[in-house]
């Protein structure tokens, strides 16, 4: 079935203190995003509902500093962004994981006015640091916690946005799909390695909804390379890449979901993205959607989930 609508979300593994940056460097990074991103969003083509471009900052729990979140919260208040949960951990235990996520969500809500309440509980989108969702690395590093999918469900996670992760061994076998995964009954890791594809009126079919990005093979200078939907200073968007995203992205009914990702706080990406990369990205996506006769919608991670959920549950 041909898609009639496309939902576009950029999910940023946003790490202002990454690569051992000092607080001075982190504040500079956030300040530049706070100053430049709203202008880029307003200058981008409006979507079918007249909305400006959107951006989702998945902020790492372990990098929490009030002044850094305050800067990002300013972007959210301007209506061109949102904040969700990102977590790097290793040798994790169930009780410490629950405490980390619960306390961080409470902080985002109570100290910064972020996240949202649904039926009286806080809900959040999630990206696992180092790709190791549900203890999916073969060596058990950078997570250590089997049963993470069920814990995320119980803590209020509405969807996971970690995949794709190739060339990491953490990559699941289900690609270019929005699908439901269920925690393995035997307690083994990587329970998202299989699942049930989301469908119109299909309802909930598992513990957690997996919203994956485009995954394929493309050629650069005659050599094959992975296409994972990453937007980076060393791999900026091009019209050819955008065409491939439209070709392989997950589709539910008549709606296409293009989930891209980046590490936008890192200096090697920050300048290229804010100087021209994001402006070109939104312009070329709008042009591609127009050429295909597809109705375009810019979305935060939450708005992308809401669009999918409306189809799944209607």
Backbone as CSV, one residue per row, in Angstrom:
resi,resn,N_x,N_y,N_z,CA_x,CA_y,CA_z,C_x,C_y,C_z
1,UNK,0.837,-1.190,0.000,0.000,0.000,0.000,0.882,1.253,0.000
2,UNK,0.590,2.172,-0.882,1.374,3.388,-0.994,1.103,4.319,0.184
3,UNK,2.179,4.858,0.762,2.023,5.784,1.884,1.460,7.112,1.410
4,UNK,0.548,7.650,2.205,-0.033,8.962,1.913,0.502,10.052,2.830
5,UNK,1.040,9.632,3.970,1.577,10.582,4.944,2.953,10.115,5.406
6,UNK,3.829,11.070,5.714,5.154,10.750,6.247,5.385,11.555,7.515
7,UNK,5.806,10.866,8.566,6.145,11.481,9.847,7.659,11.419,9.996
8,UNK,8.274,12.567,10.224,9.730,12.678,10.267,10.157,13.109,11.667
9,UNK,11.031,12.329,12.287,11.540,12.685,13.616,13.061,12.517,13.641
10,UNK,13.734,13.468,14.281,15.169,13.357,14.530,15.355,13.068,16.014
11,UNK,15.965,11.942,16.308,16.197,11.540,17.696,17.682,11.706,17.984
12,UNK,18.018,12.685,18.778,19.412,13.033,19.051,19.877,12.369,20.339
13,UNK,20.908,11.539,20.248,21.587,11.001,21.425,22.424,12.166,21.975
14,UNK,21.778,13.065,22.688,22.348,14.388,22.969,23.219,14.339,24.219
15,UNK,24.539,14.445,24.024,25.503,14.242,25.104,26.451,15.444,25.211
16,UNK,26.021,16.531,25.831,26.871,17.732,25.885,28.163,17.535,26.652
17,UNK,28.208,16.575,27.562,29.429,16.285,28.315,30.205,15.115,27.709
18,UNK,29.803,14.685,26.518,30.445,13.550,25.888,31.887,13.813,25.511
19,UNK,32.650,12.719,25.359,34.071,12.782,25.012,34.846,13.611,26.034
20,UNK,34.457,13.455,27.303,35.155,14.099,28.425,35.170,15.618,28.319
21,UNK,34.100,16.182,27.786,34.010,17.646,27.692,33.889,18.261,29.080
22,UNK,34.444,19.440,29.241,34.296,20.180,30.489,32.916,20.822,30.548
23,UNK,32.540,21.301,31.721,31.262,22.002,31.835,31.253,23.248,30.970
24,UNK,32.377,23.923,30.869,32.450,25.107,30.009,32.144,24.740,28.573
25,UNK,32.733,23.632,28.089,32.455,23.177,26.730,31.006,22.749,26.579
26,UNK,30.465,22.049,27.568,29.077,21.590,27.504,28.107,22.763,27.447
27,UNK,28.341,23.787,28.267,27.482,24.976,28.252,27.549,25.657,26.890
28,UNK,28.745,25.715,26.306,28.880,26.314,24.972,28.075,25.526,23.945
29,UNK,28.152,24.209,24.006,27.409,23.377,23.063,25.906,23.606,23.179
30,UNK,25.394,23.569,24.402,23.956,23.765,24.606,23.539,25.172,24.179
31,UNK,24.355,26.156,24.493,24.020,27.545,24.141,23.911,27.718,22.635
32,UNK,24.802,27.059,21.909,24.736,27.190,20.460,23.464,26.553,19.915
33,UNK,23.084,25.389,20.446,21.824,24.787,20.028,20.637,25.667,20.405
34,UNK,20.655,26.208,21.616,19.553,27.069,22.066,19.414,28.297,21.170
35,UNK,20.541,28.832,20.697,20.503,30.052,19.898,20.172,29.791,18.433
36,UNK,20.681,28.682,17.876,20.562,28.473,16.436,19.414,27.562,16.023
37,UNK,19.119,26.521,16.805,18.109,25.575,16.347,16.722,26.212,16.163
38,UNK,16.213,27.037,17.079,14.887,27.613,16.831,14.814,28.402,15.529
39,UNK,15.889,29.085,15.153,15.887,29.822,13.890,15.838,28.870,12.701
40,UNK,16.610,27.783,12.773,16.588,26.793,11.696,15.195,26.188,11.558
41,UNK,14.587,25.855,12.691,13.248,25.249,12.670,12.223,26.185,12.046
42,UNK,12.299,27.450,12.377,11.332,28.415,11.842,11.550,28.677,10.358
43,UNK,12.787,28.557,9.894,13.089,28.814,8.488,12.804,27.604,7.603
44,UNK,12.673,26.417,8.193,12.391,25.213,7.415,10.981,25.276,6.830
45,UNK,10.715,24.541,5.750,9.350,24.493,5.217,8.368,24.007,6.279
46,UNK,7.209,24.620,6.356,6.184,24.160,7.298,5.590,22.845,6.797
47,UNK,5.086,22.055,7.740,4.494,20.776,7.335,3.027,20.963,6.968
48,UNK,2.334,19.864,6.741,0.954,19.933,6.260,0.020,20.617,7.244
49,UNK,0.370,20.604,8.521,-0.471,21.258,9.525,0.031,22.659,9.878
50,UNK,1.045,23.134,9.161,1.578,24.467,9.416,2.592,24.526,10.540
51,UNK,3.060,23.359,10.990,3.970,23.283,12.126,5.419,23.441,11.669
52,UNK,6.265,24.104,12.484,7.689,24.194,12.147,8.390,22.863,12.389
53,UNK,9.625,22.773,11.929,10.414,21.559,12.143,10.571,21.267,13.628
54,UNK,10.710,19.988,13.961,10.801,19.539,15.354,12.095,18.760,15.572
55,UNK,12.456,18.602,16.855,13.718,17.935,17.207,13.555,17.312,18.579
56,UNK,14.120,16.104,18.770,13.997,15.419,20.056,15.376,15.184,20.657
57,UNK,15.585,15.749,21.853,16.832,15.599,22.583,16.686,14.451,23.587
58,UNK,17.303,13.315,23.298,17.322,12.211,24.249,18.520,12.444,25.165
59,UNK,18.240,12.943,26.372,19.300,13.436,27.251,19.758,12.336,28.210
60,UNK,21.080,12.130,28.351,21.580,11.044,29.209,21.390,11.336,30.698
61,UNK,20.819,10.377,31.386,20.609,10.510,32.824,21.912,10.792,33.552
62,UNK,22.977,10.126,33.141,24.241,10.253,33.873,24.941,11.592,33.621
63,UNK,24.466,12.380,32.640,25.052,13.694,32.364,24.197,14.839,32.903
64,UNK,23.264,14.523,33.766,22.366,15.579,34.233,23.121,16.702,34.945
65,UNK,22.897,17.928,34.473,23.321,19.143,35.148,22.188,20.146,34.930
66,UNK,21.769,20.795,35.981,20.605,21.677,35.879,20.754,22.722,34.780
67,UNK,21.925,23.377,34.720,22.080,24.467,33.766,22.018,23.986,32.321
68,UNK,22.441,22.748,32.069,22.356,22.218,30.714,20.910,21.908,30.327
69,UNK,20.163,21.283,31.222,18.747,21.008,30.930,17.933,22.282,30.835
70,UNK,18.282,23.291,31.616,17.564,24.566,31.519,17.674,25.143,30.111
71,UNK,18.868,25.038,29.512,19.036,25.554,28.164,18.196,24.817,27.146
72,UNK,18.117,23.495,27.267,17.310,22.712,26.332,15.823,22.947,26.580
73,UNK,15.440,23.107,27.839,14.034,23.371,28.155,13.548,24.661,27.496
74,UNK,14.450,25.628,27.318,14.073,26.857,26.600,13.643,26.537,25.176
75,UNK,14.359,25.615,24.519,13.991,25.210,23.163,12.609,24.567,23.161
76,UNK,12.356,23.706,24.133,11.064,23.022,24.217,9.933,24.031,24.367
77,UNK,10.147,25.024,25.213,9.105,26.035,25.429,8.811,26.849,24.175
78,UNK,9.734,26.887,23.251,9.510,27.624,22.002,8.762,26.787,20.971
79,UNK,8.438,25.544,21.317,7.586,24.724,20.456,8.288,24.059,19.297
80,UNK,9.628,23.910,19.380,10.349,23.294,18.273,11.219,22.119,18.746
81,UNK,10.915,21.573,19.915,11.714,20.468,20.417,11.066,19.779,21.590
82,UNK,11.699,18.686,22.021,11.215,17.923,23.151,12.398,17.186,23.757
83,UNK,12.225,16.703,24.976,13.267,15.963,25.679,12.729,14.592,26.068
84,UNK,13.559,13.560,25.858,13.231,12.204,26.266,14.432,11.616,27.015
85,UNK,14.383,10.329,27.318,15.346,9.706,28.223,16.367,8.869,27.456
86,UNK,17.628,9.061,27.841,18.772,8.350,27.277,19.586,7.849,28.478
87,UNK,20.168,6.665,28.364,20.885,6.122,29.521,22.055,5.256,29.079
88,UNK,23.245,5.578,29.605,24.412,4.703,29.477,24.628,4.026,30.826
89,UNK,24.801,2.723,30.815,25.094,2.052,32.073,25.857,0.757,31.804
90,UNK,26.380,0.171,32.854,27.172,-1.039,32.738,27.039,-1.822,34.042
91,UNK,27.025,-3.148,33.956,26.883,-3.996,35.145,25.689,-3.544,35.999
92,UNK,24.590,-3.223,35.343,23.428,-2.651,36.018,22.640,-3.725,36.770
93,UNK,22.002,-3.299,37.841,21.092,-4.140,38.606,19.678,-3.568,38.505
94,UNK,18.700,-4.433,38.728,17.309,-4.014,38.569,16.965,-2.826,39.453
95,UNK,17.334,-2.868,40.745,16.916,-1.807,41.646,17.583,-0.484,41.311
96,UNK,18.865,-0.521,40.906,19.528,0.734,40.562,18.982,1.300,39.251
97,UNK,18.640,0.416,38.306,18.048,0.879,37.042,16.713,1.559,37.300
98,UNK,15.871,0.933,38.081,14.562,1.514,38.393,14.730,2.864,39.080
99,UNK,15.663,2.941,40.012,15.877,4.207,40.722,16.396,5.298,39.780
100,UNK,17.341,4.954,38.911,17.895,5.936,37.985,16.807,6.512,37.085
101,UNK,16.019,5.634,36.471,15.002,6.102,35.530,13.906,6.870,36.260
102,UNK,13.459,6.358,37.401,12.395,7.025,38.157,12.832,8.402,38.622
103,UNK,14.014,8.492,39.204,14.492,9.776,39.715,14.738,10.776,38.589
104,UNK,15.287,10.293,37.467,15.558,11.194,36.348,14.260,11.732,35.756
105,UNK,13.282,10.860,35.560,11.989,11.321,35.040,11.347,12.326,35.986
106,UNK,11.407,12.068,37.284,10.847,13.005,38.262,11.551,14.348,38.186
107,UNK,12.871,14.315,38.003,13.627,15.556,37.886,13.228,16.329,36.635
108,UNK,13.114,15.639,35.516,12.724,16.316,34.278,11.351,16.964,34.403
109,UNK,10.445,16.275,35.075,9.094,16.808,35.253,9.077,17.952,36.258
110,UNK,9.613,17.721,37.436,9.454,18.661,38.545,10.394,19.857,38.473
111,UNK,11.596,19.651,37.941,12.578,20.733,37.908,12.585,21.506,36.600
112,UNK,12.100,20.881,35.517,12.234,21.522,34.208,10.939,21.564,33.402
113,UNK,9.867,20.967,33.910,8.599,20.996,33.184,8.620,20.187,31.902
114,UNK,9.408,19.108,31.864,9.543,18.299,30.665,8.782,16.979,30.809
115,UNK,8.838,16.162,29.762,8.057,14.928,29.659,6.563,15.252,29.718
116,UNK,5.729,14.248,29.997,4.282,14.474,29.977,3.597,13.429,30.848
117,UNK,2.370,13.740,31.213,1.578,12.846,32.040,0.461,12.242,31.191
118,UNK,0.305,10.933,31.284,-0.780,10.237,30.596,-1.469,9.350,31.618
119,UNK,-2.755,9.602,31.818,-3.554,8.837,32.783,-2.873,8.796,34.152
120,UNK,-2.334,9.955,34.547,-1.797,10.102,35.882,-0.382,9.603,36.093
121,UNK,0.303,9.164,35.027,1.683,8.708,35.182,2.574,9.381,34.148
122,UNK,3.840,9.522,34.504,4.826,10.087,33.586,5.213,9.056,32.549
123,UNK,5.245,9.465,31.283,5.666,8.568,30.210,6.849,9.189,29.477
124,UNK,7.642,8.328,28.836,8.858,8.801,28.192,9.255,7.875,27.054
125,UNK,9.963,8.430,26.079,10.619,7.630,25.057,12.026,7.319,25.512
126,UNK,12.615,6.261,24.954,13.901,5.776,25.464,14.868,5.439,24.350
127,UNK,16.140,5.798,24.567,17.255,5.318,23.753,18.312,4.788,24.700
128,UNK,18.813,3.590,24.401,19.833,2.971,25.235,21.216,3.387,24.754
129,UNK,22.039,3.916,25.640,23.397,4.278,25.297,24.208,3.081,24.861
130,UNK,25.140,3.320,23.928,26.004,2.262,23.401,25.212,1.141,22.735
131,UNK,23.943,1.414,22.408,23.089,0.510,21.645,22.693,-0.768,22.394
132,UNK,23.171,-0.962,23.638,23.092,-2.286,24.278,21.765,-2.543,24.981
133,UNK,20.662,-2.220,24.333,19.334,-2.419,24.892,19.118,-3.873,25.317
134,UNK,18.545,-4.065,26.487,18.198,-5.391,26.993,19.408,-6.328,26.998
135,UNK,20.554,-5.773,27.413,21.777,-6.569,27.586,22.163,-7.306,26.300
136,UNK,22.056,-6.598,25.162,22.154,-7.260,23.860,23.579,-7.422,23.332
137,UNK,24.575,-6.851,23.993,25.947,-7.116,23.560,26.349,-8.540,23.935
138,UNK,27.024,-9.247,23.042,27.427,-10.629,23.368,28.298,-10.736,24.610
139,UNK,29.094,-9.688,24.894,29.968,-9.748,26.072,29.305,-9.211,27.333
140,UNK,28.031,-8.760,27.232,27.308,-8.283,28.401,27.714,-6.920,28.904
141,UNK,28.568,-6.212,28.181,28.997,-4.885,28.618,27.959,-3.825,28.260
142,UNK,28.072,-2.677,28.963,27.306,-1.470,28.695,25.807,-1.653,28.915
143,UNK,25.464,-2.673,29.703,24.098,-2.844,30.183,24.156,-3.770,31.393
144,UNK,24.097,-5.080,31.155,24.161,-6.053,32.238,22.815,-6.447,32.796
145,UNK,21.733,-5.862,32.226,20.408,-6.045,32.819,19.481,-6.785,31.875
146,UNK,19.298,-8.096,32.102,18.269,-8.827,31.371,16.891,-8.379,31.866
147,UNK,15.891,-8.486,30.989,14.544,-8.085,31.380,14.312,-6.585,31.317
148,UNK,15.182,-5.873,30.628,15.060,-4.415,30.574,13.792,-3.959,29.858
149,UNK,13.342,-4.735,28.893,12.135,-4.365,28.139,10.924,-4.293,29.068
150,UNK,10.730,-5.299,29.906,9.591,-5.296,30.824,9.719,-4.183,31.854
151,UNK,10.933,-3.911,32.302,11.127,-2.822,33.263,10.783,-1.473,32.642
152,UNK,11.211,-1.262,31.420,10.875,-0.008,30.737,9.362,0.144,30.615
153,UNK,8.691,-0.925,30.215,7.218,-0.892,30.135,6.614,-0.464,31.470
154,UNK,7.070,-1.066,32.547,6.491,-0.782,33.860,6.819,0.627,34.349
155,UNK,7.933,1.177,33.887,8.351,2.511,34.325,7.678,3.634,33.537
156,UNK,6.966,3.283,32.459,6.241,4.300,31.705,6.804,4.616,30.338
157,UNK,7.702,3.763,29.830,8.245,3.982,28.493,7.159,3.706,27.455
158,UNK,6.901,4.672,26.591,5.859,4.486,25.580,6.416,3.842,24.306
159,UNK,7.729,4.000,24.048,8.352,3.378,22.874,9.861,3.488,23.001
160,UNK,10.545,2.531,22.371,12.003,2.575,22.307,12.423,3.014,20.905
161,UNK,13.472,3.880,20.849,13.948,4.444,19.586,15.417,4.101,19.335
162,UNK,15.940,3.025,19.951,17.367,2.721,19.875,17.807,2.216,18.504
163,UNK,17.033,1.362,17.877,17.449,0.706,16.641,17.257,1.622,15.425
164,UNK,18.079,1.463,14.353,19.053,0.407,14.136,20.389,0.718,14.804
165,UNK,21.183,-0.337,15.023,22.469,-0.160,15.680,23.642,-0.747,14.900
166,UNK,23.381,-1.309,13.719,24.503,-1.818,12.927,25.559,-0.738,12.717
167,UNK,26.853,-1.109,12.743,27.420,-2.454,12.684,27.587,-3.138,14.046
168,UNK,26.990,-2.604,15.097,27.083,-3.241,16.407,26.368,-4.591,16.403
169,UNK,26.900,-5.529,17.189,26.271,-6.845,17.336,24.953,-6.761,18.091
170,UNK,24.625,-5.598,18.632,23.357,-5.429,19.341,22.166,-5.320,18.398
171,UNK,22.389,-5.173,17.106,21.299,-5.022,16.149,20.317,-6.187,16.217
172,UNK,19.023,-5.856,16.243,17.989,-6.879,16.213,17.707,-7.356,14.787
173,UNK,17.038,-8.493,14.684,16.759,-9.069,13.372,15.586,-8.398,12.669
174,UNK,14.733,-7.710,13.408,13.591,-7.032,12.795,14.048,-5.644,12.340
175,UNK,13.954,-5.378,11.057,14.425,-4.098,10.525,13.329,-3.436,9.691
176,UNK,13.406,-2.108,9.635,12.481,-1.302,8.834,11.017,-1.604,9.160
177,UNK,10.779,-1.823,10.453,9.428,-2.082,10.936,9.191,-1.304,12.232
178,UNK,7.955,-0.956,12.485,7.506,-0.613,13.827,6.866,-1.878,14.365
179,UNK,7.335,-2.341,15.512,6.886,-3.654,15.977,6.839,-3.725,17.494
180,UNK,6.123,-4.717,17.977,6.000,-4.989,19.405,6.987,-6.074,19.814
181,UNK,7.744,-5.829,20.872,8.585,-6.885,21.419,8.094,-7.238,22.824
182,UNK,8.393,-8.447,23.234,7.979,-8.952,24.540,9.194,-9.542,25.247
183,UNK,9.316,-9.239,26.535,10.439,-9.760,27.309,10.485,-11.282,27.221
184,UNK,11.667,-11.825,27.012,11.817,-13.279,26.918,11.395,-13.950,28.221
185,UNK,10.562,-14.966,28.110,10.025,-15.640,29.296,11.109,-16.322,30.120
186,UNK,12.201,-16.728,29.464,13.273,-17.407,30.184,14.297,-16.442,30.777
187,UNK,14.027,-15.116,30.637,14.932,-14.130,31.215,16.189,-13.883,30.421
188,UNK,16.273,-14.418,29.220,17.454,-14.223,28.392,17.460,-12.822,27.787
189,UNK,18.626,-12.344,27.328,18.729,-10.972,26.821,18.198,-10.822,25.398
190,UNK,18.243,-9.568,24.918,17.926,-9.197,23.526,16.541,-9.668,23.105
191,UNK,15.552,-9.409,23.928,14.198,-9.873,23.623,13.575,-9.121,22.457
192,UNK,14.167,-8.002,22.055,13.644,-7.270,20.893,14.115,-7.894,19.580
193,UNK,14.843,-9.001,19.646,15.359,-9.653,18.451,14.244,-10.240,17.592
194,UNK,13.054,-10.342,18.149,11.892,-10.783,17.402,10.679,-10.011,17.906
195,UNK,9.612,-10.037,17.141,8.428,-9.311,17.574,7.305,-9.416,16.565
196,UNK,6.255,-8.653,16.812,5.057,-8.657,15.968,4.907,-7.267,15.357
197,UNK,4.850,-7.215,14.043,4.755,-5.938,13.353,3.458,-5.207,13.738
198,UNK,3.584,-3.904,13.995,2.413,-3.088,14.302,1.543,-2.945,13.058
199,UNK,0.230,-2.952,13.262,-0.696,-2.857,12.138,-1.891,-1.995,12.519
200,UNK,-2.581,-1.508,11.525,-3.769,-0.692,11.751,-4.816,-1.521,12.487
201,UNK,-5.291,-1.000,13.590,-6.279,-1.640,14.460,-5.748,-2.930,15.103
202,UNK,-4.433,-3.156,15.022,-3.877,-4.380,15.565,-3.802,-4.406,17.073
203,UNK,-3.840,-3.225,17.713,-3.771,-3.155,19.156,-2.397,-3.522,19.691
204,UNK,-2.277,-3.503,21.001,-1.017,-3.836,21.645,-0.724,-5.320,21.509
205,UNK,0.472,-5.648,21.025,0.838,-7.042,20.760,2.117,-7.443,21.495
206,UNK,2.471,-6.692,22.545,3.690,-7.018,23.275,3.921,-6.030,24.398
207,UNK,5.114,-6.102,24.977,5.443,-5.249,26.124,5.809,-3.832,25.727
208,UNK,6.510,-3.678,24.617,7.058,-2.364,24.272,7.068,-2.178,22.765
209,UNK,6.696,-0.964,22.332,6.707,-0.640,20.915,8.113,-0.205,20.512
210,UNK,8.625,-0.809,19.450,9.936,-0.472,18.903,9.740,0.366,17.644
211,UNK,10.211,1.605,17.672,10.149,2.482,16.503,11.560,2.552,15.933
212,UNK,11.770,1.892,14.813,13.110,1.767,14.244,13.314,2.743,13.095
213,UNK,14.579,3.043,12.836,14.929,3.915,11.724,15.252,3.132,10.470
214,UNK,15.467,3.836,9.363,15.751,3.161,8.088,17.082,2.424,8.137
215,UNK,17.113,1.250,7.512,18.336,0.456,7.457,18.462,-0.154,6.068
216,UNK,19.607,0.067,5.437,19.830,-0.466,4.106,21.298,-0.375,3.719
217,UNK,21.567,-0.584,2.444,22.905,-0.475,1.883,22.893,0.619,0.828
218,UNK,23.898,1.465,0.865,24.047,2.471,-0.180,25.502,2.476,-0.636
219,UNK,25.760,3.233,-1.691,27.113,3.284,-2.231,27.644,4.716,-2.122
220,UNK,28.895,4.802,-1.685,29.565,6.088,-1.568,30.949,5.946,-2.204
221,UNK,31.172,6.763,-3.229,32.412,6.672,-4.003,32.640,5.242,-4.505
222,UNK,31.547,4.624,-4.921,31.616,3.295,-5.498,31.727,2.162,-4.507
223,UNK,31.766,2.477,-3.216,31.914,1.452,-2.190,30.618,1.306,-1.397
224,UNK,30.220,0.045,-1.088,28.992,-0.141,-0.302,29.204,0.269,1.143
225,UNK,28.171,0.823,1.740,28.209,1.162,3.154,26.803,1.091,3.716
226,UNK,26.719,0.998,5.024,25.420,0.926,5.678,24.701,2.264,5.621
227,UNK,23.401,2.205,5.465,22.536,3.372,5.640,21.694,3.128,6.878
228,UNK,21.944,3.894,7.924,21.243,3.708,9.199,20.399,4.907,9.613
229,UNK,20.303,5.913,8.737,19.551,7.102,9.115,20.312,8.026,10.031
230,UNK,21.637,7.832,10.116,22.438,8.748,10.940,22.717,10.030,10.172
231,UNK,22.566,11.160,10.858,22.897,12.462,10.300,24.090,12.983,11.083
232,UNK,25.234,13.148,10.417,26.465,13.487,11.120,27.306,14.431,10.287
233,UNK,28.267,15.085,10.946,29.165,15.974,10.229,29.971,15.250,9.181
234,UNK,30.277,13.968,9.421,31.037,13.162,8.471,30.135,12.436,7.490
235,UNK,28.829,12.595,7.631,27.877,11.928,6.742,26.595,12.738,6.707
236,UNK,26.662,13.888,6.056,25.527,14.803,6.015,24.443,14.279,5.074
237,UNK,23.217,14.755,5.244,22.134,14.308,4.359,22.391,14.737,2.917
238,UNK,21.900,13.927,2.004,21.923,14.232,0.573,20.560,13.872,0.002
239,UNK,20.192,14.412,-1.132,18.921,14.004,-1.748,18.843,12.504,-1.999
240,UNK,19.977,11.880,-2.361,19.963,10.427,-2.614,19.696,9.650,-1.333
241,UNK,20.302,10.050,-0.229,20.040,9.380,1.040,18.574,9.529,1.428
242,UNK,18.045,10.715,1.259,16.654,10.971,1.637,15.707,10.112,0.797
243,UNK,15.996,9.949,-0.472,15.162,9.068,-1.301,15.173,7.645,-0.754
244,UNK,16.336,7.181,-0.306,16.404,5.827,0.240,15.624,5.724,1.540
245,UNK,15.666,6.750,2.373,14.876,6.724,3.613,13.397,6.541,3.290
246,UNK,12.911,7.270,2.303,11.515,7.142,1.906,11.224,5.747,1.344
247,UNK,12.205,5.132,0.707,11.996,3.815,0.097,11.896,2.695,1.130
248,UNK,12.655,2.793,2.241,12.749,1.650,3.156,12.111,1.888,4.527
249,UNK,11.660,3.087,4.818,11.153,3.397,6.160,9.934,2.554,6.518
250,UNK,9.726,2.310,7.814,8.537,1.574,8.256,7.247,2.246,7.806
251,UNK,6.263,1.433,7.474,4.944,1.930,7.073,3.890,1.167,7.865
252,UNK,2.945,1.904,8.428,1.784,1.321,9.089,0.554,1.855,8.367
253,UNK,-0.160,0.983,7.687,-1.294,1.439,6.889,-0.829,2.364,5.774
254,UNK,-1.285,3.610,5.799,-0.909,4.587,4.788,0.056,5.634,5.339
255,UNK,0.661,5.340,6.482,1.560,6.292,7.133,2.978,5.745,7.201
256,UNK,3.936,6.564,6.780,5.355,6.232,6.796,6.005,6.939,7.976
257,UNK,6.983,6.253,8.603,7.647,6.802,9.785,9.164,6.784,9.568
258,UNK,9.744,7.962,9.386,11.180,8.090,9.143,11.826,8.645,10.406
259,UNK,12.448,7.739,11.166,13.133,8.107,12.406,14.638,8.171,12.143
260,UNK,15.191,9.374,12.216,16.616,9.591,12.010,17.296,9.773,13.358
261,UNK,18.628,9.718,13.364,19.326,9.950,14.625,20.646,10.666,14.385
262,UNK,21.174,11.253,15.449,22.458,11.924,15.408,23.030,11.991,16.819
263,UNK,24.265,12.456,16.922,24.883,12.830,18.191,25.217,14.316,18.062
264,UNK,24.198,15.137,18.193,24.295,16.528,17.786,25.076,17.443,18.704
265,UNK,25.405,16.999,19.915,26.170,17.858,20.814,27.664,17.791,20.524
266,UNK,28.126,16.700,19.936,29.557,16.545,19.666,30.022,17.593,18.666
267,UNK,31.192,18.174,18.901,31.676,19.258,18.053,31.802,18.852,16.592
268,UNK,32.147,17.586,16.325,32.317,17.186,14.929,30.993,17.176,14.172
269,UNK,29.888,17.150,14.908,28.565,17.188,14.286,27.879,18.527,14.468
270,UNK,28.092,19.153,15.598,27.365,20.372,15.962,27.473,21.443,14.884
271,UNK,28.701,21.800,14.496,28.880,22.842,13.491,28.256,22.506,12.156
272,UNK,28.598,21.345,11.560,28.006,21.002,10.263,26.483,20.926,10.285
273,UNK,25.892,20.413,11.368,24.433,20.323,11.431,23.791,21.701,11.517
274,UNK,24.297,22.544,12.404,23.678,23.842,12.620,24.013,24.841,11.519
275,UNK,25.148,24.680,10.878,25.533,25.630,9.836,24.749,25.420,8.551
276,UNK,24.545,24.177,8.151,23.807,23.933,6.915,23.113,22.581,6.844
277,UNK,23.614,21.600,7.605,23.111,20.241,7.466,21.630,20.100,7.730
278,UNK,21.152,20.667,8.838,19.735,20.521,9.169,18.856,21.338,8.236
279,UNK,19.303,22.505,7.864,18.528,23.309,6.920,18.327,22.576,5.614
280,UNK,19.403,21.985,5.086,19.288,21.195,3.860,18.398,19.978,4.069
281,UNK,18.547,19.324,5.216,17.765,18.123,5.497,16.272,18.389,5.384
282,UNK,15.793,19.405,6.073,14.353,19.670,6.064,13.877,20.128,4.688
283,UNK,14.694,20.908,3.994,14.295,21.368,2.656,14.213,20.196,1.693
284,UNK,15.206,19.315,1.709,15.212,18.190,0.766,14.142,17.158,1.106
285,UNK,13.860,16.958,2.389,12.773,16.051,2.757,11.438,16.592,2.253
286,UNK,11.221,17.892,2.428,9.971,18.503,1.952,9.849,18.357,0.440
287,UNK,10.956,18.514,-0.275,10.926,18.376,-1.732,10.633,16.941,-2.137
288,UNK,11.231,15.982,-1.444,10.993,14.571,-1.772,9.536,14.184,-1.505
289,UNK,9.002,14.631,-0.369,7.603,14.341,-0.060,6.687,14.943,-1.117
290,UNK,6.990,16.155,-1.549,6.167,16.811,-2.568,6.228,16.052,-3.889
291,UNK,7.416,15.599,-4.279,7.549,14.852,-5.524,6.765,13.544,-5.482
292,UNK,6.664,12.940,-4.309,5.957,11.669,-4.171,4.469,11.851,-3.870
293,UNK,4.037,13.087,-3.689,2.642,13.340,-3.357,2.267,12.862,-1.976
294,UNK,3.221,12.959,-1.038,3.012,12.499,0.329,2.842,13.696,1.262
295,UNK,1.841,13.625,2.106,1.598,14.671,3.098,2.670,14.603,4.183
296,UNK,3.323,15.720,4.464,4.485,15.734,5.340,4.137,16.246,6.733
297,UNK,4.689,15.550,7.751,4.500,15.978,9.140,5.835,15.918,9.883
298,UNK,6.303,17.063,10.372,7.451,17.085,11.273,6.977,16.628,12.643
299,UNK,7.808,15.858,13.338,7.348,15.285,14.601,8.483,15.185,15.606
300,UNK,8.144,15.359,16.873,9.028,14.910,17.937,8.858,13.396,18.062
301,UNK,9.682,12.776,18.888,9.520,11.335,19.123,8.126,11.033,19.670
302,UNK,7.666,11.846,20.609,6.342,11.653,21.192,5.257,11.794,20.144
303,UNK,5.354,12.791,19.277,4.345,12.998,18.238,4.361,11.868,17.213
304,UNK,5.561,11.336,16.905,5.635,10.177,16.016,4.937,8.985,16.650
305,UNK,5.185,8.761,17.929,4.508,7.670,18.635,2.997,7.882,18.622
306,UNK,2.544,9.084,18.902,1.106,9.344,18.922,0.466,9.021,17.559
307,UNK,1.161,9.369,16.473,0.632,9.079,15.134,0.528,7.571,14.917
308,UNK,1.571,6.836,15.327,1.526,5.378,15.177,0.468,4.772,16.082
309,UNK,0.414,5.246,17.310,-0.543,4.698,18.279,-1.985,4.906,17.832
310,UNK,-2.246,6.055,17.219,-3.609,6.318,16.729,-4.015,5.302,15.663
311,UNK,-3.078,4.886,14.850,-3.376,3.878,13.831,-3.551,2.491,14.453
312,UNK,-2.652,2.159,15.378,-2.646,0.834,15.977,-3.891,0.572,16.809
313,UNK,-4.367,1.589,17.488,-5.458,1.394,18.470,-6.832,1.846,17.962
314,UNK,-6.904,2.461,16.813,-8.191,3.028,16.396,-9.203,1.944,16.013
